[in-house]
Amino acid sequence: MSGPLAKLRVLDLSRVLAGPWATQTLADMGADVIKIERPKTGDDTRGFAPFTSAHNGFCRESIYFMSTNRGKRSITIDLKSPEGKELVCELADKSDILVENYKVGSMARLGLDYPVLSARNPRLIYCSITGFGQTGPYSERAGYDLIVQAMGGLMSLTGEPDGEPMKSGVAIADILTALYSTTAILGALHEREQSALGQHIDLSLFDVQIATLANQAASYLMSGRVPPRYGNAHDSIVPYQSFATSDGQIVVAVANDSQFARFATILGMPELGANPDYRTNAGRVLNRENLLLLIIERLRRRASHEWLADFEQAQIPAGPINSLDAVFGDPQVAARNLLVEFPRNGDSDSVRVVGNPIRLSRTSLSHEKPPPRLGEHTEEILAEILGKTPQGIRTLREKGVI
């Protein structure tokens, strides 16, 4: 396996999205990620619909699971059995990173928490992902993306002004927590170069959701004013939103005053660019309602593609509102190699997933391994890393440990 994290080993004891997304990113960068799953059922997302069609006698598989587990090897271990716990301990002894997202206290009850494993392997970087963190009054609560978007303020900011609060169309709190987790792990790896010691990373969806409220949180903290919902508009930039045309909708993001002057000219109202009420962004925000009435009326007069062509020529940021069929038919997606396709042994069809967006100039990322079948690499991992014999592996299987 090539890549900037080649020769690093990761134990992935996480399920669903935040943890698996973080470890998938590490796998894309070349780490050997060993996904430890429950025998028979595996990661919860293996049971999430929709599923692929069955091929060549293999069971249907969850598309959700495939979206977040490429590049990994799967081993099934019963963590409740003494032999299973010892297998995980032995794998942790030979690993650089461990990622888990069990409820607070669960890993301690299993005897697989950071104090236990770091005593055996002081270099181990141990990342715990939970809903609300290892401390605080909510620490023992289960945390899911929807709950965190609601409690962490994102839903209050999302949706039309006169509509109900809305969640994001993707599990954004999970994804952002995964990215913070990866960043923290890389930071701990760098620090380990100086100290030769690992450390425990405590990340929560709730913390991340609040941290990524960005300017909205800062606005409240410094003004005491609770921000309202603006739908597809922006609270502090105008015009920066979606607009109806004669045949659909587009988005326009006029980010500075010179862009607005050109935008007004294309609309056929150049006088708006010189109007003291609209010349600056501060004025446009203050006079938002009157200005938008004028813009909305003009943009309805022509088709989307006509406006977009003029805006592109004038270097005004704008674009169509694409459905996913249009997204993956876009030439920019092809040029950036964002669609990854690879075969799986025993399948007549290939697996198609979105590639990693990281681009490095000297070291390439890997998309060599498709998402694993449940327990696909159990014997390989036990033999290769722990030196288990075929008879020893058969005994573990007969006992239900693997």
N, C-alpha and C positions, 0 to 999 in steps of 0.2 A: 504494500500500500504506500503510495507516494503522498506528498502534501506537507504543509508546514507543521502538522502535528503527528507526522509519522513516528512510529516507535512508542507512542504513548498509548496506554491501555485504560479504557473507561469501563467501569461496571455500571450498567444502567438498570437500576431497580425502580424506575419510574413508570408511570402509566398515563394514559389518556393524552394530554397535549403539551403542557408546559415543559415537563421534564424530557419527554421524548423529542420535542422540537430542539431543545438545547443539545441533547446528545447526538441528534441527527446532524446538527451543525458541526459538532466536533468530528463526527464520522466523515462528513464532506471534506474536512480539512486534513484527513488522513489518519485520525486516531482509530485504533482497533476497539470498537464499541461492542461489548458483550451484553446483550439484553437478557436479563434474568426474568423469567416469566413463570406464572403458576402452571403446574401440569394440567393438561386437559383444556383449560379455559384461556390462559395467557392474559395478555393486556386486555383491559376492559374494552378497548376500541375494536378488538377483533370481532366483537359482537354487534358493532354499530352498523346499521344500514346507511346507505345502500351497499350492495355487494357486487363483486365481479361475477361473471358467469363461471360455472365449473368447467374445467378443462382436463381431459385425459384422466378422469377419475379423481382429480384433486377437488377438495371442498371449495365452495365459494369463499371469497375472502373480502374483508372489509376495505372499502376504498378509503375510509377515514384512517385506518391503520397504515395503509400504504403511503398516505400523504406525509407521514411524520416518522417513518422508521427505516428509510433506506440506509444502506451502508453498514448495517449492523449484523451481528451474529446472534442467533437466538438459542438459549439453553433453558430448559425447564427444570426448576428445583423447588421442592417443597420446603419453604422456609420454616415451617412449624416442626419439622423433624430435626432431631439432633444432628443426623448425618448431613441434612441439607444446610443447616446453619454452618456446619464446619466447612462444607464445600464453598460457601460464600466467603467465609473467613480466609480460606486458602487462596481464593481468587483475589480477594482484597489485598492479601499479602504481596501479590504480584502485579498490582495495579497502581496507576498514578492518580486516578480520579474515581470517585463514586458519586452518583446522582440518585437521589431518592425523593419521593413525594408522598410518603406515608403520613398519616396524622401524627401530630406531636405525641411522643411517648411510645409509638408503635415499635420503632426500631430498637429502643431500649428494652422493651419487653421481649423482643426477639433475641436480644444479646448481640445486635448488629449495629449499635449506635457508634457515634464518633469516638467517644472515650475508649470503647473496647477495641475498635479496629485500628485506631491510631496508636494504641499501645503496642500493637503487633507490627504496624507499618507506619512509623512516624512521618514518612513523606507523603502519606495519603491526603489528598484534597477531597473533602467530603461536603457535597452540596445538598442541602435540604431545602426542598421547595414545598411550601404549605400555603393554605389560604390566607392565614393571618399572622404567621410568624411563630417563632419559638417562645415568645413572651407576650404578656398583655392579657387582658380579660377575655379576648376572643381566641386565644391560641389553640384551644382544644376543639374549636368549631371546624367542621369540614368546609372547605372553600371552593366554590365553583365560579367560573368566569361570569356568569349572569349575575350571581349574588354580588360579586365584587364590583362589576360595572355599576350596579345599583347603589351599593353602600359607599363606593369610592367616588361618586359624583359624576361619572361619565354620562349616565343616562339622563341626568338632570340637564346636561348641556346638549343633548342629541335629540333631534326631532324638530318638527315645525313649532313655531312660537305658540300657536293655539291648539296644538295637538298634544298627545301624550308623550312622556319620556320614552326614548327608544334605546335599545341596545345596538351595538355595532353589528354589522352583517357577518363579521367573523369574530372569533373568540380573541379579541385584541388584548385583553389582560393576560391571558395565557401566553400569547406570542411575545408580548413585551417582557413578561417575566422570564421566558426562555432566553431572550436576547440579553437581559441583564445577568442571567445565570452564566451564560457563556462568557460574558465580559468579566464577571467576577472570577470565574475559573481561570481565565487567561492571566488575570492579575495575580492570582495566587500562585500560578505556575512560575511567573516571573520572579515573585518574591522568594519562591523556593530555591531559585538559583543562588540567592545570597544566604539564606538561612538553613537550607537543606531540610526544611520542615514543611509539612502540609498544614492545613488549618480547616476549620469548620466554616462553611458559608451558610448563612441563614437568609433565605429570600422568601418573600411572601407576595402573593398576587395583590393583596390589599395595599401593601406598601408601594408596589410598583404602579398600581393604578393611580394612586394619589400623586406619586412623584411625576407621572407623565401627564398630569393636568396642565403642566407647563405654564404658559402665560395666563390661562384662566385662573389657576390657583393663585398666581402672583397678584393678579388684578384684585381678587377678593381680599387677600391678606393685606394688601396695601391700601385698599379703599374701603373695605368693609361692605362693599356692594355685591350681592349675590348675582352672578351673571345669568341673564336669561337665555333661552334657546333661540337660535337664529336660523334653524333649518339648514339650508345649504349656503347661507350667507355667512359672512365673517363679522365678528364683533368689532374689529378695529381696522378693517380695510374695505373700501367701497370703490368700484363694484368688484366683488370677489364672490361669485355665486353661480347658480344655474339660472338659465333663461330659456323661455320657450321661443322657438322660431316658427316659421310657417309649417314645418313638417316634423318637428321633434323638439329636442332640447340640447343645449350645449352648456359648457361652463366657460366662464371668463374670469381671469385672475389678473386684474390691473393692479400691479403692485407698487407703482410709483407715479409721479405727476406727469412725467414726459410720456409714459405709456398712455395715460388718460387723455392727453392732448391728441395723440394719434388715434386713439379709440373714438373720441368724439368726432374727429374728421371723417373716419370711415362710416360712422353712423349718419353722416350728413348734417351734423350739428357742431361745426368747429367752434362756434361761439361759446360752447360749454367749457372748453379748455381755458378760456380767458375769463370766464365768469368768476368773480371773487368768492361766490358761494361754493364753487366746485373745483377751483384751480388747484387746491391742495387737498391731500387726503383727509386732513383734519376737518376741512370744510365739507368734504363729501360725506364723512361719517356724521357730522352734525346735521346735514341736510339730506340724509339718506333717503327718506320717503319721497320727497319731491323729485330727486334725481332718478331714482329707480322707476318712477312712473314714466319718465321720458324715455329711458333706456328700454324698458319693457315694450312700450308701444312701437319703437323703431325696429327692434330685433324680430318682432312678429311678422315683419313685412317680407322677409326673404327666407330661403331655405338654409338649413344648417351648413351644408357643404359650401354654399356661397359665402356666408359670413366667415367660416373657418379659413377659407382660401385667402380672403382679404386680410384677416387677422394675422395669418402666418406671414404673409408678405410684409406686413407692417411690424412684425416682431412683437405682437401682442399675445401674451400667453392665453391660449384657449384650446378647447378640445371637445370631442364628442363624449357622450356618456355611453360607454361601451358595455354591452352584455358580454358574457364570457366567450361566446362564439366569436365575437368581433375581437376581443382581446387576443385570443390565441390564433387569429388569422392576421394579426397586425405584423407587418414586415419588421418592425423594431424588435418584437419578441423573438422572431427568427434570427435576426442579426445578433442579438445578445445571448443566444443559446439558452433561453429560459425554459424551453420544453425539452425534457430529457426522456429518452425512450431506451429501455434495455430489455432483453429477453430474460425469462426465468426458466430454469431447467424443468422440463416436463410440461411446459405450457406451449400451446400453439400460438398464443397471442403474447405481445410484449406488454410491459408495464410502462405507462406514461405518467410522469409526474413533473412538477415544476422544479427547475434546477436552483441551485444556490446562487444568489446574486453577488457574492463576493468575487472580485476579480483581483488577483495578485499578479505582478509583472514577471516574477521568476518561478514561483511554485504554483502548480495547477491544483485545483480542487478535484476531488474524485466523485464520480457517479458510477462506479463499477459494480457495486453490489445492490441488487434489488431488495425491497423489504423482505425479511426472512419469514419462512413458514414457522409455525409454532414448534420449537424444539429442533429446528432443522440442523443446528450445529452442536447439539448436546454432546455427542460422542467425540466429535472433533475437538471441542474446547477442553473436555476432561482429559483427553489423551495428550493434546499438544501442550497445554499450560500446566496441568497438574500431574501429568505422567501416569494417569490411571491406566491399568491394563484392561484388555477386553473382558476378562473375567470379573474384574472389579466393577466395571461399568454395568455388566449384566446383573451383578448382585444389587447395585444401587437401583436399577430399573425394576428388578423383582420386588424390592422393598417399597416401591412407590416413591422413592426419594427424588427420582428424575422422571 
